[in-house]
Amino acid sequence: MKGELLLEIKVIDGNLVKAMKVMKRKLQQEGLFRDMKARRFYEKPSVKRKRKQKEALRRERKRLSKLKRFY
């Protein structure tokens, strides 16, 4: 199913605090917190389109800057 998140965290030696930190990090990497924040309010289609274009431009610039490091 689309949007389904399967996540497994192992608690080692009863260290629940560390397991919670690992879970939070994994959820953050999946973009769950960003998605929840974005869905809090309605976003008009035009605003959504502009935001996605801006994000794509940011990702492209980041990718190009990584490539420049190797040359």
C-alpha positions in Angstrom: 0.0 0.0 0.0 1.2 3.5 -0.7 2.1 5.6 2.3 2.4 2.5 4.5 5.3 2.7 6.9 6.8 -0.5 8.2 9.3 0.2 11.0 11.0 -2.2 13.3 13.0 -1.0 16.3 14.8 -3.5 18.6 15.2 -2.7 22.2 18.5 -4.0 23.4 19.1 -4.6 27.1 15.9 -2.8 28.0 17.4 0.5 26.9 14.1 2.2 25.9 15.5 5.7 25.7 18.0 4.7 23.0 15.3 2.8 21.1 13.1 5.9 21.2 15.9 8.0 19.8 16.5 5.5 17.0 12.7 5.5 16.2 12.6 9.3 16.1 15.6 9.4 13.8 14.1 6.8 11.4 10.7 8.6 11.3 12.5 11.9 10.7 14.5 10.4 7.8 11.2 9.0 6.3 9.8 12.5 6.4 6.9 11.7 8.6 7.2 14.8 10.8 7.4 17.1 7.8 4.4 15.4 6.2 2.3 15.8 9.4 3.2 19.4 9.6 2.3 20.0 6.0 -1.1 18.3 6.3 -2.0 20.3 9.4 -3.6 23.0 7.2 -5.0 23.0 3.6 -2.5 24.0 1.0 -3.9 25.5 -2.2 -2.8 23.6 -5.4 -0.9 26.6 -6.7 1.1 27.0 -3.4 1.7 23.3 -3.4 3.1 23.4 -7.0 5.4 26.3 -6.1 6.7 24.6 -3.0 7.4 21.4 -4.9 9.3 23.4 -7.6 11.3 25.1 -4.9 12.1 21.8 -3.2 13.2 20.3 -6.6 15.4 23.3 -7.3 17.0 22.9 -3.8 17.6 19.2 -4.3 19.2 19.8 -7.7 21.5 22.5 -6.3 22.5 20.2 -3.5 23.2 17.4 -6.0 25.4 19.7 -8.1 27.3 21.0 -5.1 28.1 17.4 -4.2 29.3 16.7 -7.7 31.6 19.8 -7.7 33.4 18.4 -4.6 34.8 15.5 -6.6 36.1 17.6 -9.5 
